[in-house]
Amino acid sequence: MTITRGERPAHESAENQELARTLQRDLARDLDGEVQFDDYTRQLFARDASMYAITPLGVVFPRNADDVAAAVAAAAAHQVSVVPRGAGTSLAGQTVGPGLVLDLSRYMNNIVELDAGSGTALVEAGVVQDQLNRAASPWGLMFGPDTSTSNRATIGGMIGNNSAGSGSVRHGMTIDHVRELDVVLSDASRVLLDRVDEATRADRATRPTLEGALYRELPEIVRANYAAIADGFPAHWRRACGYRLDRLAREDSVFDLAKFVVGSEGTLAVATSALVDLVPKPSRTVIAVGHFTSVAGAIDATQDALACDPAAVELMDRTILDLSRRKIEYASLGDLLIGDPEALLFVSFSGDDEAELLGQLKRLTGMWSRNGHGYHTLRAVTPAQQASLLKVRKAGLGLLMAASEGTRRPLAFVEDTAVDPIHLTEYTRRFKEVLDRHEMTAGFYGHCSVGCLHIRPYLDLTDPADVVKMRSVAVEIKDLVAEYGGVNSSEHGDGLARSEFNREIFGDALYDAMRQVKRLFDPDNVLNPGKIVDAPSMTDNLRDAALPPAEPLRTRLSFEVIGAGAGSADGTGAMRAAADRCMNIGLCRKSGSGTMCPSYMATRKEEDSTRGRAAALVKALSEPDPRAALGDERLHEVLDLCLMCKACKSECPLGVDMATLKSEALSHHHDIHGVPLRSRLFGSIRFLNRLGSATAPLSNLPGRIPLVRRLMDRTVGIAPARPLPVFVRQNLTRWFRRRKNTTHPITQGTVTYLADSFTTFTEPDIGRAAVQLLERAGWDVRLESGVCCGRSSLSKGLVDDAKNKARHLADTLSKATEAGSPVVGCEPSCLMTLRDEHLSLLPDDPAVKDIAGRVRQVEELLVEAIDDGRLRPREDSWLAGRTLVYHGHCHQKAEVGTAATVALLNRIPGVSVVELDAGCCGMAGSFGFESEHYDVSMTVGEDRLFPAITAEPAETVVVATGVSCRQQIFHGTARDAWHPVQLLWEAVASE
């Protein structure tokens, strides 16, 4: 049993503080899992992906179903409500509440059994949808509902919401795939809910328990309200609203409480595990992407698409298309499109017969052509052609959120309506008229195949007038959707956003029947009260409105540069705004793909995700004295495992730049607590590496002496298991100074090569290869070797030192180089610092701006030289016939992407290039050297990178652009990794 202790806020009542202490003590006694009642943890779980925030009393991380039962029992004994939670990606506020939050995702994430023969899987509630799909894929199976959040949404959360997704036209909703549920009821009893016949129901009804009461009294509620059930539910089938009494009213002599509980948002029972059906996974998918000059035109084309039996029909409007073009992560979509469409319609056909799928595709394009729908149809047949399309399609919500400006955000309150697709064109037109009348803008995307569009108007809920406007629009849309027999909640649930309207939607009789259901299951209102029935107003508990004004805080870094919005002259609000851009959509909780967030992938702790750290910073920066709050040790526990990989800057759709935020926070921590010796040492890494090179090989001896390594561990916290870099006496600077002048003609002008603080002294072969290649390509190479970029200082929070180094380097480069001449380098972390962090450090310095605009990757210049014939790689180099497995540096991926490096490698004759999707290597500069971080560092590498490399045969050549990456790869796999320029030099150099 682990307890995280911390001070509770002084403004809490003495009674509430005593309740928290007592409940925490009881939970610690009764549970195997973790209990956290400190104020920072509570803040992390006060929000989900909705517009709401409610601070819970505490958070529990149960390890098993018995823990869940014990937590429910303890909470009920203290009259505290319970809020079950999966990934916390609910859009309507289902997973926030004032009581005890149960995070079922951290430990209860095991696939207990997968039976390919019966096509079922028994999973714990915290299993992620993609995790289940990866396990089922070898058997040709998958989970039918395919939400856009599949890489972080848990099965338990999908059950709570009755989630659906783009494929619901074929596979229905979660309710259609649940066979059995293991649940904890409100009296803390554990029961199995399943499908039973009348005899079994009658037998269970005799039990003198809450379970028995359910089997006795639910049929009576159904019988007494049969007419209301028949008439009160919306006509459209795609429902994620209310309690599903319609399922119990079916005339098929079966009683299925498992399906009845689906969609109840944790208000009737807490699901701990589920037996779910799997569906055949199609082996092929082809996609038609229609280009349209209007949203209405795209929607009009839906009926033709539905006539061709598609697997999905998805709409994306210009708003999201434009936003995708601004993000490195999604920009490749723009290269595929023809013209400048106002809307795209993605129509997918899936199956195993390729000829049949291509026939469906041909039929659709023919129908669209004959009926005048769209001006172009893109055919994406292969996985490579589809990759960019699918990536952007799944990112619709995040991209829309990225257009937030301060507290003006695209909000989820009318985003989940659905009507019969036959009415969708007219319905959408009238929906837009409502928005226009209220002078609102919105993005349009969603599932045309089932009549569900996710329309999110932009509002600022710190403005009372916008709060009033929001509710007015919600009422109008609720009435509009009813005219078409549609549903107000079609896959995102009721939550706090829509439950208020359920009496009007279902009518008095049916709504009162639902209230009876709630009282039967939960007589003491313990389980997630205030959702579905007896809900507060949708305008209560609004996140942005509740946030106090930010107090003045002068920051060392400019947060306006990283998109926080304008702050005042004294820095008020800018840093908090940068953190508060996070809207909790939870992409940083994904695993198995991308880079963000490596620490979360290693620990599965909310506080180790980007959004967890952002929430913690928002709390600190909302305190009366934010400077003092930034020195809080609990805050820095939350920030500690951030590797500063910068993946969040590109992969987070909102661009929450946690690396920059952490640097600033560390600087304030140092102001209060002083700078640790280890931070000073790493901040001086260029001096230390130069000294190590000057005294090599003697300087390499300490790293090989166990006694010295143990002493380094005890005194400065350098992990004894981590190999130290090997210094080279003939470093790059010394070689460059002593070598003979080049005889190659200069045709391209002057290029400055940045001799970084690492490879210059430990891997000078890389710099030598780069210099010689550039010279052969016609460049006059100038070596900049005297000044540090400040990257290491910045990573340790030594921002003033980094600022001085940045100013010095920018001044030196500006004065010593020709105007407009390129600046290149081989270490991405150093080179990218010139075009990113230097702008945050010195946003008004003209020299910094000048140099930032001249930074180029060395790979770009070399690719141009090969394409122009200035460099000619040999056909017969030892690399011909080899596979090159390439791992990109995190900062490179975040800032400019890896396209230039891949292009360079592909220009080496005879090679086959494979770019790994292996995330962060885990080294992250100094992080992997630090004793307390070593294990996490290795866990990150072991997640995907090490297995990917060890699976390669010995003749495969491993390639990595980052010095840290190469160190980690060798330590974790005993495989040497080459820098790309080294390989090109091998292919170019004479025998």
N, C-alpha and C positions, 0 to 999 in steps of 0.2 A: 504494500500500500504506500503510494507516494503522495505527499502533500506539498503543494507549493504555498508557502506562507507569504504574506505581504500586508501592508497596512491598508485598511479600508478607509474610504474618504471620510474626512472629519464631519462633513455635512450630513452623513447618514445618522438616523436616529439611534439612540442607545438601544432601543428595543430591537431594531433591525440588525444591529451589530451583534447583539446577544443571540438572536435567532441564527445568524450566519455561523457564529462560533459553535453553537450547539449542534446544528445540522452537520457542519463539517466534521465535528468530533464523531458523531454517530456514523457518518458515511465512512470515515477512516477506519472505524472499528469493524464495519460490516462488509466492506468491499475489498476485492483484490486489485481493482483498477485504481486509477489516479483521481485525486480530488484537488481542485484548484479554486480557491476563493479569493485570491489576491485581485486587486483592482485592475491590473493590466489584463489578466486573463478574462475577467468579466467584460472588459471593453472589447476584446477581440471577438467575443461571442454575442455582443450587443447588436450586431448587424448581420444581415444576409445580403443577397443581391437585390433587395427591394429598396424602396425609399424610406424604410422605417428603421428605427433603432430603439431598443428597450434593453436596459442593462439588467442582466440576470443576477440572482443572488449568488450563484456559484456555478461551477462546471464540473461534471464528472466524465471520466473516460473509462467506461466499463470494459472489462476484458471478456465477459461472457454474459449469457442470459441471466445467470444467477445474480450477477452484479446489477443488471438492469432491474430485476425484481427487488433487490435490496434497496436500490436507490429510490424506486417508486414507493416502497414501504416507508422509508425514512422521510421522504418528502411529504407523503400523506399524513404521517404522524405529526408533522409540524405544520400542517395546513399550507404547504408550499406546492405550487404547481410544478409540473414537469414538462419540459419542451424537448422532444426528441429531435435530433439533428443528424444529417448525413454530411454532405459536402457544404451545406450552407449556401447553396446557389438558388434558393427559392426567390422568385421574383415578386411575390405578393405578400411577403412578410410572414410566411408560415412558421419559420424556424427562429423567431425572436419572441421573447417573453420575459416576464419579471421573475420567474421562479428558478428552477434547477435545470440547466441545459445538460442533456445527455448526448455527448459526442460519440456516435456509434461508428465513426469512420476510422479512428486511430488504431484500435485493436481488433474490432469485430469485422474483419475484412477477409475472412477465409472462405474459399470455395470448398465446402465440405465433401461434396461428391458430384461428379459429372457422369451421368449415365447416357452414353451415346445411343445405346439400344432403345431406350424409352424416350430419348430426346428431352431429358430434364436435367436440371442442375439444382442442387441444394446449396444455397449460399447464405452467408451471414449478411446482416443488413448493410454493413459497411463496404461490401464488395462493389468496386467501380464497374460501370457498364463495359468499358473497354477491356478491363481485366478479365471479365467473364467471357467476352468475345474472343480474346486471345487464347484463353484456355479451350474454348469450344471450336475454334477454327480448324485445328488438325482433324477434327471429326466431321468437318463440313457443316458445322452448325453455328448459330449465333442467336443472340437475344433479339426478338423482333422489334420492339420499340427502339428507335435509333435517334436519340435526342442530339441536338447540336453540342450539348455539354457532355457527350459520352466519355470524354477522357477524364472527367472528375465526378460526374453524377453517380451517386450510389444507388444500388438496387432498392435499398430501404427508402431513400428519398423519392425514387420513382414510384414506389408503392404508395407512399404518403400522398403524392400529388396526382396519381394516375397519369403519369407522363405518356407522351406519344412520340412525336417527332416527324421527320419528313416522310417516312415510309408508312405512315398510319393508313393511307389509302389501301394498302395491301395487308399490313400486319395488325391494324387496330391499335389499341392502347394497352398500357400495362395490365389493366384489369383482365384483359383477354388472355394473359400469359401466366397468371398466378394460379397454382394448384392448391398449395397449402401454405399456411403461415403459422410459425411459432410466435406467439405474442405474450406480452405481460399485460394483464388487465389492470384496471385502476385500483384493485384491492391487492395488487402485487402477486396475484396467482399467475402461474404459467400454464397456458393452454395451447392446444393445437386446433387451429381453425381449418376446416376442409369442407369438401362437398359431401353431403350425407343424404340418404333417402329418408322418407318420412318415419320409418320405424326407428332408425338410429336417432333422428332428431327427437322423437318422443322419448326414447330411452335417456338421452342426455338431459332432457328437460326435467327429469325426476331428481337430478342432483341438487343437493341443498347448498349450492354455491352460486357465485356470480355467473359462472359459465352456465349453470343450469337455468338461471333466470333469463339469460339471453335466449336460450332455446325455447323457453316457455312463453316469454312475453313479446318477443319480436314478431312471431306470427300473428299475435293478437293486434299489434300496432298495424301490421300490414292489412289484416282483415278489416279493421275499423276505418282504415283510410284508403280503401281500395280505389274508390272513385277519384279521390284527390291525387293518388299516385298515377292513375291512368291519364288524368287530364293536366296535371301540374308540371310535369317535366317538359322541358323544351323539346321540340320535335327533332332537332338535329341530333344525330347519334354521338357526336364527338364531345362528350361531356366530362369535365373535371370539376364538378360543382355539386354541392349538397351531399347528402347521404344517399347511397344507391338503393333506396327502397324498391325501385323499379326492378332491380335484379332479384329481390326476394319475392316479388309479386308474379314472377313468371309461372306459367301453368305447366311445369315439367316435373312436379313431384320431387324436386331436389331443393335442398336448403344449403346454400353456400355462403358461410360467414367469411371465408377467406376473401372472396371477391367483394363481399359487402364492405369489408374494412378498407379495401383499396380506395384511395382518394379521400380518406377521412382525415388526413393531415395530422395524424398523431393525436387526435381528439378522442378516439374510442379505445385505442390500444397502442402499445409500443411493439412494433414488429422487430423481432431479434434475428429471425432467419426465415427464408422462404424457399419453397420448392416451386421452381418456375419452368415453364415449357420453353424449349428452344425450337427454332425454325431452321429449315435448310438454308445454308449460306450460298447464294448464287455465285458461280465461278466467274461470271462475266457481267460487266455493266457497260452500257454505252449511253452517252449523254448528248442530247440536242440542246444547244443554247441559242434560243431565239433572241434576236436584237430588235428592240422596238423603240419607236419615237415617243411613246407615252406609257405610263403605268396602265392606263385604261386599255390601251392596245394589247399589252401583254396579258392582262386578265381576260380580255375577249378571246384570246387564243387558247385559253385553258380547256374549253369544251372539246376542241379538236384533239388536244393532248389526252384528255380522259378517254376519248373514243379509241385510243390506241393501246389501252391497258398498261399505263406506265406504273413504275414502282414509286415515283415521286414527281411532283410538279412544284417547283419552288420559284418564287418571285424575288427579285432584288432590284431596288430602284436606284436612281442616279446618286442619291445621297450616299449610299453605302459604296457604290462603285468609286466615287470620287475619294472617299475616305481610304479605300483600299490602296489607291495609287500613292498615297502619302507614306505608307508604311513599307519598309524594306521587306518585312515578312510576307506581304501580300502583293507587292508591286508587279510581280510577273504576270498577273492576270491581264493587266493593261496591254501587254504585248500580243495577247491572243485575240483581242476584240477588234471588230471592224467598225470604223467610224466612231461616233460618240453617242452611244445609245442612252436613252432616258431610262430604260428598264431592260432587264434580262429575264427570260423565263427558262429555267433549267428543267428539262424533262429527262428523267432517267428511266432506262429499261434494263431490267436485271433478269438473269436466268442462266442456263447452262448451254443453250443452243445459240451459238454465235450468229448463225445464218438467220435464225428467227429474230434475234434482237436487231440485227442490221435491217431486216425487213420491216420491223416496227419503226425504226428510225427513218427509213425511206418513206414509209407510209405517212408519217407525221410531217416530214418536210414537204411532201407532195400536197398534203391537205393545207398546210399553212400557205404554200405558194398559190394554190388555187383560190383560197379564201382571202388572200391579201393580208395575211397576218405577218407583220414584221418585215424588215428589209434585208435581213441576213440570218442564216442559221449555221452556227458553228457545230461541226460534228466532232465529238471527242470520244474516240473509240478505245484508245490504249490507256493504261494507267498513267503513263507519263503525260499524255495529253490532258488527262483529267485532274492531275494533282493540284494545279493552281486553282482550278475551278472549284473543287471540293473544299479546299482550304479556306477560300474566301466565303463560300456559301455557309460554312459552319461558323464563321466568325462574324456573322451579321450583327449580333447583339453587341459584341465588343467593339466593332468598328463604329457603330452608331454612338456608343458611349464615348468613343474617342473624340467626338466633336463637342463634348462638354466644354463650356467656358465658365470657369469658376463653379458657382453653384447653379448655373443654368444647365440642366441636364435633360436628356431624353428619358422620360419616366414611364414606368410600367404601371398603368392603371386602367387603360382601355386596350391593352396590347394583346389580349387573349380571346377576343370574340371570334366566333365562327358561324357561318351561315352555309346553307346548301350552295355548292359552287355555282349552280345555275343562277343564283341571285347575286353573285359576288361583284359583278361589274356595277350594277345599280347600287348595291349596298356600299361599295367603296366610294362611289361618287357622292353619295349622301353623307358618308362619314367625313369626306374631305370638306364638304360644305359646312359641316359643324365646326371643323377646325378653322376653316377660313373665317367663319363668322366670329370666332373668338381670337382671331389673329394669331393662330398657332402654326408653327411648322413642325413637320414630323418626317421620319424615315419610314418607308413601306417595304416590308419583306415578309416572307413566311410561306405557308403551305397552301398554294392555290388548289391543290388536288382535293383538299377537304374543306376549303372555304375559310381557312384560318390565316389572317394577316396580322403580323406583329407590328402594330402602329404605335409609335412612342413619341408623343408630343414633347417639345422642349419647354421646360418651365423652371423657374427659380423659386423654390419653396421657402426661401428666406423672405420672400416678398408676400405679405398677406394677401395681396390682390391676386397673385398667381395661385394661391391655395384655394381661394374662392372660385377662380376660373376652372381649376382642375376638377373640383367637385361638380360644377355645373356641366362640364363636358362629360364626366362619368355618368351623370344622370341621363343626359341626352342620348349617349351611346347605348346605355342599358335599355332605354325605351326603343331606340332604333333597331337594335338587334332582335328585340322581341317581335317587332313587326314582321320580321322575316322568319320567325320560328327558330332563330338561332340561339346560341348559348353565350353567356357573358364570360364564362371560364371554360376554355376548351382543352387546355393541357397544362396551364400554369397554376391552376387551383384558385381557391377563393381567398384564403389568407386574411390579412388585414385590409387589403385593397378593395375586395369585392364582397366580403361576407355581409357587410352592412345592408346590401341590397337584396339579400336572399329571400326575405319575406315577400317583397314585391315580385321577385322573379318566380317563386314557386307558389305563391298564394298562401293565405292564412292557414288553411287546413293542412296542406302538405308541410309548410314550415313548422307548424306546431307538432306535427308527427315527427319531424326531424329533431325537435327539441326533446320530445319524449325518448327518442333513441339515445340522445346524449345523456339524459338523466338515467336511463337504464344502464348504459355502459359505465357511466362515470358520475354516480350520484353526488359525490363531493367536489366535482368540478376540478379534479386534479390534473387531468391530461390536457395540456395545451389549450386552455380556455380562451374564448374570444375569437375563435376561428369557426367558420361555417354557420354557427348559430350564436345568438347573444353577443354579437360583435360590437366593438366600439365604432365610432365614426371613422371613415377612411382618412380623415384629416388629423386624427390623433397620432401621437408618437412619431411624427415626421422627423427623419434624421437631420436634415439640414437646418430646419427651423429650430431644433433643440440645441444646436451647437452655439456656445457663447462666442461673443466677438473675440478675435485673436488679440492678445496683448502684444505690445511692442517687443520686437526681438531683432537685433542687428545681426545679420548673418554674414559669414565670410564669403560664401558662394552666392552667385546670382541664380535664384530659382525662376525668375522670369525667363531666363534663357532655356530652361528645360520644360517650358510650357505650363508653369503654375499660374499664369495670369499676373496681372500687375499687383505689386505690393506697394505700400506707402514708402515714403522716403526713409523712415526708420526701420524698414524691413517687416512691418506688421503684416502678418497673414501670408506672405509669399511662400515660406517654407511649409506652413500648414496646408496651404492650398495645393502644393505639390504632392503632399502625402494624401490629402483628401480627394485627389482625383480618383483614387481607387473607389470603384463601385462594387467591389466584392463579388464580381462574376466568377472568380475562382479559377481562372485559367492557370494560375500559379500553383494549383494543386494537382495538375496533371502528372502523369508518369508515362514512361514508355516512348515519349517522342519529345523533340525540341530540347531546349536547355533550361528554361525557367521551370521550376525553381529547384536547383540542385540540392539545397539543404532540406527542403520539404520532401523531395524524393527519397532522401536518406533517412529521415526521422518520422515522417508522416505527422508531424506536429503542426497545428495551425499557426503557432507563433513562429515557426520556421518557414512560413510562406511569405511571399511578398505582401499579400494583403494583410497578414497578421502583423507584420512589421509596420505597415502603413497605418493600421488602426492604432497601434501602440504609440506611434509618433503623433497622430492626431490627438490622442489623449494628452500626451505630454505638452504639446503645443497649445492646448486649450486651457492649461492651468493658469492661475493668476500670475505665477512667475515662471514662464516657460524656460528661461535660462537655467534656473535651478532644477526644473523638471528634467531637462536634458542630461543632467548629471545623475539621475536616478539609476541605481544599480539593476533594478528589475527591468527597466527599459533596455539597458545594455545587455542583459541576458537575452532579451528578445532579438536584439540586433546582432548578437555575437556571431551566430552561424551564417550570416550573410557573407557569401564568398566574394561579393562585389563583382560578379561575372558580367553584370550589365545586361543579362538576357531580358530582364524585365523591361528595359528601355525599348526593345524591339518587339518582344513576344507579347508583352502585356498590351492589349489594344489601347489602353489609356496612357501607355508610356510612362508608368510610374517608375521613376529612376531611383531605385533604392540605393544604388552605389553612391550617388551624389548625396542623398539624404543621410546615409550612414556617415560619410566623411564629415559632413557638417555637425552631426550629432556627436561624433567622437571628439571633434575639436572643442565643443562645449564641455564634454566630460573631462577633457584634459584641463580646461580652465579651472575646474573645481577640484579635481583630484590629482592633478599633475600628470606628466607624461611618463609612462613606464619606460624602463631602460630598453626593453626589447623593441618598442616602437621607435625609439631614437635610433637604434642600430639599423633596423630595416629602412627607416627614412634616410639613412646615410649609405644606402647600398652601393651607390656608385663609388664612393670613396673606399668602402670596404673591398669591393671587387677589384678596383684599381690596385689597392694595396696587396690583395691576394695574388694578383697577376705579377706584380713587381717582385714578390718574394717567393714565387713558385720555383721549384716544386716543394720547398719546405712548407709553404702555407697549406698544402694538401694533407700533410701528415696528421694534424689534429682530428680530422674527420675519420681517421682509421683507428684511432686509439679509444677503446671502450671507456676507459676511465675519464678521458677528456669529454666524451659524448655524454656520459652520465652527469658530469659537472655542468656542462652546457644546459642539460635538461633542468637541473636544480636551480641554476642561477638565472638563466634568461628564458627558459622554457622552449628550447629547441629539441624536437622529438629525436631521441637517440636512434630510432629505427629508420629515420629518413636520411638517405645518402645526401651528403653535401655536394655542391657543385665543385667541379675540378677546375682549378685555375690554370691558365696557359700563359707562360711567360712571353711567348711571341704573340702578343695580343694584336687586335686589328689595327690599333693606332700605330703601334711600333712597326708593323709590317708595311702600312701605308706610307709611313715617313721614310722608310729605308729602301723601298723597292725602286726599281728603275722606272723611268717615265714611260708611259704607254706609247706605242708606235701607231696606234689605230687613229684614223682620221676623225676629227670632230665635226660632225654634221648636224647635231641636234641641239647644241648649246650646252649650258651648264646645268647639272643636277646636283643637289646636295643630298648626300647619304647620311642619315642620322645614325651615328654609332651609339647604339643603346647601351644601357648600363649593365647588360647581362651577356649577350652573345659576344660583345666586344672583348670580354675578358675570359669567357669560358668556352665559347664556340666560335672562335674567329674565322674558321673556315667558311662559315655562312656569309659573313661580311665580305670576305675575299672573293667568294664566288659572285656575290651581287655586284661588287665594284668592277670585276673583270668582265662580267656580262654586259653591264651598262657601257663600259668603254668600247667593247666590241660592237655595241649597238650604235656607236657614234656620239656618245655623251662624254663631256668633260666632267669628271666626278670630283666634287669637293666634299671632303670628309668633315662632318661636324662632330667633334669628339671631346670637346672641353666642358660641355654643360649638360646637366641632368634635366630631364623633362619634368620631374617632380611627381611622376606616377607613384612611386613607392611612398613618398611623404603623404600624398593625398590618401592613399589606402589606409594609412595609420592615423588619419585625422590631424596630421600636421599641416593644416591648410595654409597657415601663414608662410611656412617654409616652402610649400609647393607653389604658392603665389610668387615668392621671390625667384624661385627657379624658373617659373614660367615666364616671368618678365625678362629675366636675364637671357633665356634661350631665344625668346621672340625678338628681343633687341639685337642679339648677336646675329641671328639669321636674317633679320630685316636689313641690317647694315652690311653684312658680308656677302649677300647673294644678289643676283640680278633680279630686278622686278619681274614678277610673273614666273620665275624659274621654279621647277618642281622641287619638292622636298619629299624624299622617300626613305624607307627603312624596312628592316626585315622582322622586327619585333612588334607585332600589332598593338600590344598594350602601350608601348611607348609612342609609336607613331600616331595612334588614334587619340592619345592624350592631347596632342597639338591641335586637333580639329574639334575636340569635344570639351574636355575639362578646362583647358586654358580659356575657353570662352566663358565658362562659368566663374572662373577665378578672376578674370580681367575682361569683363564684357565691353568696356569702353576703350580698351587699348587698341589703337589702330594697327600696331605691329602684330598683335595677337590675331586680329581679324585677317590681316594680310596673309600671315603664315598659314592660318587655318584653311584659307581658301586655296592654298598652293599644295597642300598635302595630297600625295597620291601613293597608291600602293606600288611597290616596285614591280609587282606582277603585271600591272597595267602597262608600264613602259616596255617590259620585256615581250608581252604579247604583241604590242604594236610593232616592235622591232622584228619579230618573227614574221608577222603578216606582211611587213614591208620588204622582207628579204634581207634585212640588215643582220639578222641572226639566223643561222642555219643549223638546227639540231641534226646530228648524224642519224642516218637510218640504221646503222649497224652498232649502236651503243649497246652496252650490256643490259640496258633497260628494255630493249625491244623484246616483246613477248611477255613482259611481266605485268602483273596487276599492281596498281598503286592504290593503296587504301589511305584515304585522306581524312584527317580529323582537323576541323577548323577551330581557330581560337575564338573564345567567347566574345571578346571585345570586337574582333573583326566581324563576327556574325552580327553583332548588335549595331555596329556603326555603318558598315558598308556592304556586308554580305560576303559570301565566298566565291562569287561568280568569277572574279578575275583570277583567283588561284586555280580553280577548276579548269578555266580556259587555258591557263599556262601549262598545267600538267597534261591536258589533252593535246597540246602541241608537241609533246615529246613523241617522236615516231615510234609506233609499234606497241604503245602501252594501252592498258585498259584501266580507266580511272573509276574508282568507287568512292563516293563521298559518304562517310558514315553519319548517321543520325544517332550520335552517341552522347549527346548532351555535353555537360561540363566535365572536364577530366577530373576535377576535384582538387587540383593543386592550388590554383588561384594565387600565384605569387607566393607571398609569405605564409598564407593560410595553412598549406600542407606541411610547412616546416614546424608549426607551432604545436607543442606537446598536447595541449588540450583539444586541438582540432585534428590531430593526425588520423584518428579512427574514422571520423566523419569524412575526411578527405579521401581515405581509401574506400569507404563505403560508396561514395559518389562514383569513383572510378570503377568499382566492381559492379555497378548497376548495369551499365551497357558497354562502356568503352573497353574495359579489359576483356570481357567475353568476346566482343567483336574481333579484337586483334588476335587473341589466342586461338580463335577458330580458323585463322588464315594459315595456309601452308608457309613453310620457311622461305620459299622463294618470293612470296609477296613482299613488296616494299611498303613500309609504313611511312606516312608523310604527315607532318604536323607543323604548323606555322609558329606556334608559341613555344617559348623556352620552357615554361612551366609544363606544358602539355608533353613535351619530349621527356622531361625529367620524370613525370608521373607515369608515362607509358613504359619507360625502361624499368622503373621501380616495380610497377604492377605486373609486367608481362615479360621482362627480360628481353624485350625487343627494342632495337635501336630505331629511332624515328629520324627521318631526313627532313630538312627544310626544302621547300620546292626549288629554291634557287640553286641548292646544291645538286639536285637531280638534273636541272637544266644544264648546269655547268658540266656535269658528267656527260651529257649528251652533246654538248657543243665543243668541249675542249679537244685539242688534237691528241693523238696517241702520245 
